Amino acid sequence: MPLLELSDGSRIAYEVEGGGSPVLLIQGVGVAGAGWQPQVRALCDRHRVASFDNRGLGASVPLVGAITIERLAGDALALMDALAFERAHVVGHSMGGVIAQELALRAPERVLSLSLLCTFARGKDAVALSPWIVWTGMRTRVGTRRMRRHAFLDMIMPAASLRSADRDALAAELAAIFGRDLADQPPVAMKQLSATGRHDASSRLAALASIPTLVVSGAHDRIAPPTTGRRLAELIPGARYVEIEDGAHAVVISGAERVNALLIEHLDAVERRRAA
């Protein structure tokens, strides 16, 4: 993977595929840029698509400095500069959606559109410790490796789909996409969660009214419940909200066909307006 050297000594590993108007994909907690594979494949025939590992994760190591949403948004902007993305469609999932909001608030003139997937305006909504989150989160960290993998699947996939799934095969498939064994949590993940929990863009999001925005939630998402997605869409004037009935937090993978269709529709509509 190419590496972008930042002024503070950090390195950001990234990939670029395709040609056309730029798209920047920003991932969430503990997931490398490779987690966007289903979206890259769908978009790269009409867009120049960039994905990357957030600092301290995957090939973007070692970690330099504290993790904050503001710093992660600065990293994303630095990558846009390095790739000569004067303006780009910005897509973020979970924490990546929070980073995308901060990027757009900092540099709205650089953002052609926003697509905010399984995310929220207030980070503390994502780190709220419900009994289910506590229990399932604990199970991702204790027990055998197989037990931890299965618990992680419970965290991100719809329960209905798991009932008929070969969990071991699914965990292996997702490991190839996530860039890690689901039994292992990257050391930086807790720092990312902490940074997300401290961030709250709610009072500033009305400033994004001029940016065409799509907000997507999974109906069965326990990490970013639909209530947080609906609230996020309400805070951004003119935002479109879509709820995927059988989706959970990993809907970008389990419901990739539906998510990709929504992204293509959203980006195409923006491109048509630009060309008119």
N, C-alpha and C positions, 0 to 999 in steps of 0.2 A: 504493500500500500504506500502511496506517496505520503510524505510527512510535511506539514507546514510548521516551520519554526516560529514561535511567537516571541515577542520582545521580552517576556518575563522568563524565558527559558523553557516554557512548555512546548510540547509537540502535539499537533493534532493530525491524526491519521485519517485519510479520507479516500473516497472513491468517486469517480465521475463517469457517467455513462450517457450515451445518446447525444442528440443534437436538437436544437430549437430553443425556445424560451427557457430560462433557468428555473429549476425547482430545487429548493434546499429542504432536506428531510432531517428532522431533529428528534433523536431518540430519548427514551425515558430512563428511569432508574435501573441501573445494572444491565442495560442492553446495549450491545455494540451497534454500530451503524449497519452491520449485516442483517440486523433484524428487519430492515426495510426491503429485503429481497423481493417479496411479492409485489410491492409497490414500484420498485425500480423496474422490474420486468414489464409492468403494465404501462409505465409512463415514458420509458426511454425512447420509444419509437417516435415521439413527438416533442420531447423535452430533453434538455441537458440536465441530468439529475445528479445531484451531489448528496452523498450521505457520509457520515463521519462518526468516529468514536469520541464521545465527550471526554474532556481532560480527566486523566487518572483511570481510564477504562480501556480495555482492549489494547490496541497498539499505541494509544495516546498516553504513554507513560514515560518517565515517572510523573507522579502528581506534583505540581508546583503550586504553592499558595493554597489559600482556603477555597472551598467550594461555595460559591454563591450563585444565585440565578443571574444576577447582573454580570458576573464574570463569565458565566457560560454563554450568555447572550453576546458578550463582547467577543468570545471565541468564534461564535457563529458568524458575526459580522466580519471578523478578520479573515475567515475562510472565504466569505463572499468577495472581499477585496482581492484576495490572492487569486481567485478564479475569474476575476473581472466580471462578477455578477453585479452589474450596476443596479438592477432590480430583479427580484425573484419571487416566485410563488413559494411561500414558506409553509411547511407542513410539520406539525409537532404532535407527538403521542405522549400522553401522561405528563411527566416532568418536561418532556420536550415541548408540549403545548404551552406550558408555563414559560419556558425559555422563548418560544415563538412570540408570545404576547409581549414579553419584555423587549425583545428585538424590535417589534413593530412600534412599541411606544417610544423607544429610543431613536429609531430611524424610520419613521413611516414612509418617507420618500423612497426607501429601498424595497418596499414590500408591494408586490403586485396583487397578492391575495393571501389570505390566511385560511388554513385548514387545521382545526383544532380537534384532535381525536382523543376520546376517553380522558378528558382533562378537566380543569377547574380554574377558577379565578383566585381562590384562596387556598394556599398550600395546606393549611391546617385541616381542610376538609379531607385531604388525601391521607393524612397521618392520624386521623381520629381513631382511637383504640376501642372499637366495638369488640364485644366478646368473640365474635367470629374471626375478626382480623387478628386478635391476640392469639387465639388457639391455632389458627391456620398458619400464621406467621411463625409461631414457635415450632410447629411441625416441619417447616421448611429448614430448620436449623438443628434439629435433634433426630436421633434414630439412624437407621441404616441409610445408605445413599439412595436405595430404591424408595424407601419411605419418604425421604426428603424430596425426591423428584415428583412423587405422586402428590405430595402436599402442595408443591409449587403449581402443579397443574390445577389443583382445586382453587388456587388463588386467582388464576388468570383465565380459566376456561369455563364455559357454561356447564353446570352440573348435568344437564340433560344429555349433552354430547358425550360426556365422560362415561356415562352409564353403559354405553355400548362400545366404547373405545378400547383398543389395546393400549393401555397406559404406557407400557414400556416402549412400544414402538413410537407412540406419540412423543414421549420425552426425548427419544433419540432424534426424531425429526426436528423438534424444536431446538435441541442442542446445536444442530447444524446451522440453524437460522440465528439463534441468539449468540453464537460464538462461544458457548461454554456449556458444561454439564449443568443441568438444572439443579443438581444436588449441591452445587457450590455457589455461594453468594460472593461477588467481587468485594474486596475490602472497601472500595470507595462507595459502595451502595448506601451504607448508613450515613455517610457524609452528604450524599446526594439527597437522601430522604430528609435529613435535617435542614438542608438549604431550601428544599421545597416547602417544608413546613413553616419556615420563617417568612416566606414570600406571600404578599397579598397585593394584587393589582386591581382589586375591585373598584376602588375609587377613581381609577384613571382610565378605565376601559372605554368610556364614552368617547375618548379622543380618537378611537379607532373607527369612527363612523364612516370615514371615507374609504376604508379598505374592505373589499368584498370578503365576507367571512362565512365559512362553513363550520358548524360545530356538530360533531357526531358522538353519540353515546351508545353503549351497549346496554340493553335493558337489564341484563343480569350482572353488570359490572359492580363488584363489591368494593373496588378501590376508588373508582371515580363514578359513583352512582349517577343515574340519569338526572337526579335532582341537581347535581352540581353542573351537569352539562346544560340543562335548561336555564339555570341561573346565569351561567357564563354567556349564553346566547342573548339573554335579556339585557345584560350589561353592555353589549356591543350593538349599538343601533344598526338595524338592518341585517343582522346576522341570521342565517338560515340554520335551523336546528333539525337534525334527523336522528331518530332513535332506531337502532337495529334490534329487532324483536328477539332474535336468538343469540345476540352477541354478549360477550363479557369483556374483560379488560384486554384480552389478546384478540379482539375482533379484527385487527389489521391482518392477522394470520388466519384465524379460524373462519372469518367472514371476508377474506381478501377480495373475492370477486365483487361483493356488494360495495365494500369500501372503495375499491379501485374505480368502480363505475361512478360513484359519487364524486371522487376526486377528478376524474376525467371530465365529468359534466361541469363541475365547478370551474376548473381551469379553462376549459373550452369557452365557457360563457364569458369569462374575463377577457380571454384573447379576442373573442369576437367584438366585444365592446371597444377594445383598444384599436382594432383594425377599422372600426366604423368611422 
